[in-house]
Amino acid sequence: MKAKAYGNKFKRRREGTNLKKYLKLIPVFLFSILILSFSIKKEWNYSIVKSFQKTGAELISYEVEGHAKFKTPLKNDEAAKKICENISIYNYSPISTDPSETVIECKKNNIKYTIKTKNIDNNGEIYASVAMSQENDLENINNIRKIISECFKTFNVKPSYSTLVCGKFDRCMNLKEMEYKSKEVFDGFSCHIVDEYCDPNMVSTCGYVHGIKEKLNYGNKYININAALRASKSYDCTYIWIGSPIISVEY
């Protein structure tokens, strides 16, 4: 009986030791998930940059937009002012005349800011967007996302993002060349091609990359990366756009 009791006691002690060991591993596991999530987001923007650079196109401009809904006792113009203060912008003039919407445009450190706030209902819910665009320094794209994140911290909300890079080639490409350049873009991502469209002057391709939160429904599938090229005989060049989750301008 004593041997059996001792055995049970030893077993409980061993189980307790194992439990403590697993509990110690939980913070490490959670930290690993956090680092992985950050790495995926950073790698995503890095891939957009590298994929664009790989095509050899000349950069025209790029834009990153963050947007979110939140409840606040502030009016939409006050919310816009608070967003500006969060990123130390004080010199601006609202350009909207609609009382239910405030639009602010300003420039700082060669970056153009477009800030919009709009009342959604009478319960204090506001939709806000912050777009930052630049005509050079594509490598700065990750830093821009951090700045946009700061805009929304006061309202305790994390924004969703969209990204658009625009460039051009100094020749008018044929369809085969544009298809090849589109393939170069998607070779930079580990993604699944969802849809492709082309005509003699334009190529557009949509795909889906796992691990990225921003996505759109496309039939019964999802897309979160879009590349398009259009040849312009008038300007003797070919334009290229890379957008996530989709190209948000007419091309």
C-alpha positions as CSV (number, residue, x, y, z in Angstrom):
1,M,0.0,0.0,0.0
2,K,2.8,2.4,0.9
3,A,4.5,1.6,-2.5
4,K,1.2,2.3,-4.3
5,A,0.6,5.6,-2.4
6,Y,4.2,6.7,-3.1
7,G,3.7,5.8,-6.8
8,N,0.5,7.9,-7.0
9,K,2.2,10.8,-5.3
10,F,5.2,10.6,-7.7
11,K,2.7,10.5,-10.6
12,R,0.9,13.6,-9.4
13,R,4.2,15.4,-8.9
14,R,5.3,14.5,-12.4
15,E,2.0,15.7,-13.9
16,G,2.3,19.0,-11.9
17,T,5.8,19.5,-13.2
18,N,4.7,18.9,-16.8
19,L,1.8,21.3,-16.4
20,K,4.2,24.0,-15.1
21,K,6.4,23.3,-18.1
22,Y,3.6,23.8,-20.5
23,L,2.4,27.0,-18.8
24,K,5.8,28.5,-19.1
25,L,5.7,27.8,-22.9
26,I,2.4,29.7,-23.4
27,P,4.0,33.2,-23.3
28,V,6.6,32.0,-25.8
29,F,3.9,30.6,-28.1
30,L,1.9,33.8,-28.0
31,F,5.0,36.0,-28.6
32,S,5.9,33.8,-31.6
33,I,2.4,34.3,-33.1
34,L,2.7,38.1,-32.6
35,I,6.1,38.1,-34.3
36,L,4.8,35.9,-37.1
37,S,1.8,38.2,-37.7
38,F,4.1,41.3,-37.8
39,S,6.5,39.5,-40.2
40,I,3.7,38.5,-42.6
41,K,2.4,42.1,-42.8
42,K,5.9,43.5,-43.2
43,E,6.8,40.8,-45.8
44,W,3.5,41.6,-47.7
45,N,4.5,45.3,-48.2
46,Y,8.1,44.2,-48.9
47,S,6.8,41.9,-51.6
48,I,4.8,44.7,-53.3
49,V,7.9,46.8,-53.4
50,K,10.1,44.1,-54.7
51,S,7.6,42.9,-57.2
52,F,7.2,46.4,-58.6
53,Q,10.9,46.9,-58.7
54,K,11.4,43.6,-60.5
55,T,9.3,44.8,-63.4
56,G,11.8,47.6,-64.1
57,A,9.0,50.2,-64.3
58,E,9.5,53.9,-63.4
59,L,7.6,54.8,-60.2
60,I,4.9,57.5,-60.7
61,S,3.4,57.4,-57.2
62,Y,2.1,55.1,-54.5
63,E,-0.6,55.4,-51.9
64,V,-1.5,53.7,-48.7
65,E,-4.9,54.2,-47.1
66,G,-6.2,53.1,-43.7
67,H,-9.9,53.2,-42.9
68,A,-12.1,52.2,-40.0
69,K,-15.4,52.8,-38.2
70,F,-15.7,53.8,-34.6
71,K,-17.9,55.4,-32.0
72,T,-17.0,58.7,-30.5
73,P,-18.7,61.7,-28.8
74,L,-16.7,64.0,-31.2
75,K,-18.3,65.5,-34.3
76,N,-16.8,64.5,-37.6
77,D,-14.8,67.7,-38.0
78,E,-13.5,67.3,-34.4
79,A,-12.5,63.7,-35.2
80,A,-10.6,64.8,-38.3
81,K,-8.8,67.4,-36.2
82,K,-7.9,64.8,-33.6
83,I,-6.5,62.5,-36.3
84,C,-4.3,65.4,-37.6
85,E,-3.1,66.1,-34.0
86,N,-2.2,62.4,-33.6
87,I,0.4,62.8,-36.4
88,S,1.5,66.4,-35.5
89,I,-0.3,68.1,-38.4
90,Y,-1.6,71.5,-37.4
91,N,-1.5,73.6,-40.6
92,Y,-4.4,72.6,-42.8
93,S,-7.8,73.9,-44.2
94,P,-10.8,71.6,-44.5
95,I,-12.0,71.5,-48.2
96,S,-15.4,70.0,-47.7
97,T,-18.6,72.1,-47.5
98,D,-20.8,69.1,-46.5
99,P,-21.6,69.4,-42.7
100,S,-21.9,65.6,-42.5
101,E,-18.4,65.1,-43.9
102,T,-15.0,66.7,-43.4
103,V,-12.2,66.4,-45.9
104,I,-8.7,67.7,-45.2
105,E,-5.7,67.7,-47.6
106,C,-2.2,68.8,-46.6
107,K,1.4,68.0,-47.3
108,K,4.2,67.2,-44.9
109,N,7.7,65.9,-45.6
110,N,6.9,65.4,-49.3
111,I,3.9,63.2,-48.4
112,K,0.4,64.2,-49.3
113,Y,-2.3,63.5,-46.7
114,T,-6.0,63.1,-47.4
115,I,-8.1,62.7,-44.3
116,K,-11.8,62.1,-44.4
117,T,-14.4,61.7,-41.6
118,K,-18.1,61.1,-42.2
119,N,-21.1,60.6,-39.9
120,I,-22.6,57.2,-40.4
121,D,-25.6,57.6,-38.1
122,N,-26.9,59.6,-35.2
123,N,-25.4,57.2,-32.6
124,G,-21.9,58.7,-32.8
125,E,-20.5,56.3,-35.3
126,I,-18.0,57.8,-37.7
127,Y,-16.2,56.4,-40.8
128,A,-12.7,57.7,-41.2
129,S,-10.0,57.2,-43.8
130,V,-6.4,58.5,-43.9
131,A,-4.6,58.2,-47.3
132,M,-0.9,59.0,-47.7
133,S,0.7,59.3,-51.1
134,Q,4.2,59.9,-52.3
135,E,6.0,60.2,-55.6
136,N,9.3,58.6,-54.5
137,D,10.9,56.5,-51.9
138,L,8.8,53.3,-52.3
139,E,10.9,51.7,-49.5
140,N,9.1,54.0,-47.1
141,I,5.8,52.0,-47.5
142,N,6.1,50.1,-44.2
143,N,6.7,53.3,-42.2
144,I,3.7,54.9,-43.8
145,R,1.5,52.1,-42.4
146,K,2.8,52.8,-39.0
147,I,2.0,56.5,-39.3
148,I,-1.6,55.7,-40.4
149,S,-2.0,53.3,-37.4
150,E,-1.0,56.2,-35.1
151,C,-3.9,58.2,-36.5
152,F,-6.5,55.8,-35.2
153,K,-4.9,55.0,-31.8
154,T,-7.0,57.6,-29.9
155,F,-10.2,55.9,-31.1
156,N,-9.0,52.4,-30.0
157,V,-9.4,50.9,-33.4
158,K,-7.1,49.2,-35.9
159,P,-7.6,50.3,-39.5
160,S,-7.9,48.1,-42.6
161,Y,-5.5,49.0,-45.3
162,S,-5.4,49.3,-49.1
163,T,-2.2,49.9,-51.1
164,L,-1.7,51.1,-54.7
165,V,1.5,51.5,-56.6
166,C,1.6,53.1,-60.0
167,G,4.4,53.2,-62.6
168,K,5.2,53.3,-66.3
169,F,7.5,51.9,-69.0
170,D,8.9,54.2,-71.6
171,R,7.5,52.1,-74.5
172,C,4.2,50.9,-75.8
173,M,4.1,47.2,-75.1
174,N,2.3,44.5,-77.0
175,L,-0.1,42.0,-75.4
176,K,2.6,39.3,-75.0
177,E,5.0,41.7,-73.2
178,M,2.3,42.9,-70.8
179,E,1.3,39.3,-70.0
180,Y,5.0,38.6,-69.2
181,K,5.3,41.7,-66.9
182,S,2.1,40.7,-65.1
183,K,3.5,37.3,-64.5
184,E,6.7,38.9,-63.1
185,V,4.5,40.8,-60.5
186,F,2.8,37.6,-59.3
187,D,6.1,35.6,-59.2
188,G,6.9,37.9,-56.2
189,F,4.0,36.5,-54.2
190,S,3.2,33.0,-53.1
191,C,-0.4,33.4,-54.3
192,H,-3.2,31.7,-56.2
193,I,-4.3,33.3,-59.4
194,V,-8.1,33.8,-59.3
195,D,-8.9,35.6,-62.5
196,E,-7.2,37.1,-65.6
197,Y,-8.5,39.4,-68.3
198,C,-6.9,40.9,-71.4
199,D,-7.6,42.8,-74.5
200,P,-5.1,44.1,-77.1
201,N,-4.2,47.1,-74.9
202,M,-4.7,45.9,-71.4
203,V,-4.0,43.0,-69.0
204,S,-5.5,42.6,-65.5
205,T,-4.8,39.7,-63.1
206,C,-6.3,39.1,-59.6
207,G,-5.0,36.7,-57.0
208,Y,-5.2,35.7,-53.4
209,V,-2.4,35.5,-50.8
210,H,-2.9,33.6,-47.6
211,G,-2.2,35.4,-44.3
212,I,-3.4,38.9,-45.3
213,K,-6.4,40.2,-43.5
214,E,-7.6,42.6,-46.2
215,K,-9.6,40.7,-48.9
216,L,-12.6,41.0,-51.1
217,N,-15.3,38.5,-52.2
218,Y,-15.0,37.6,-55.9
219,G,-17.8,35.3,-56.7
220,N,-17.3,32.3,-54.4
221,K,-13.6,33.1,-53.9
222,Y,-11.4,35.8,-52.3
223,I,-8.9,38.3,-53.9
224,N,-6.4,40.6,-52.2
225,I,-3.9,41.4,-55.0
226,N,-4.5,42.9,-58.4
227,A,-2.1,43.9,-61.1
228,A,-2.9,45.6,-64.4
229,L,-1.0,47.0,-67.4
230,R,-2.3,49.3,-70.1
231,A,-0.5,50.4,-73.3
232,S,-1.0,54.0,-74.3
233,K,-0.2,54.8,-78.0
234,S,-1.0,58.5,-77.3
235,Y,1.9,58.8,-74.8
236,D,4.0,56.0,-76.2
237,C,4.3,54.2,-72.9
238,T,2.7,51.4,-70.8
239,Y,1.3,52.0,-67.4
240,I,1.3,49.5,-64.5
241,W,-0.7,49.4,-61.3
242,I,-0.3,47.0,-58.4
243,G,-3.1,47.2,-55.8
244,S,-4.1,45.4,-52.6
245,P,-6.8,44.2,-52.1
246,I,-7.7,45.6,-55.5
247,I,-6.8,48.5,-57.8
248,S,-8.9,51.4,-56.6
249,V,-8.6,53.7,-59.6
250,E,-9.7,53.6,-63.1
251,Y,-7.2,52.0,-65.5
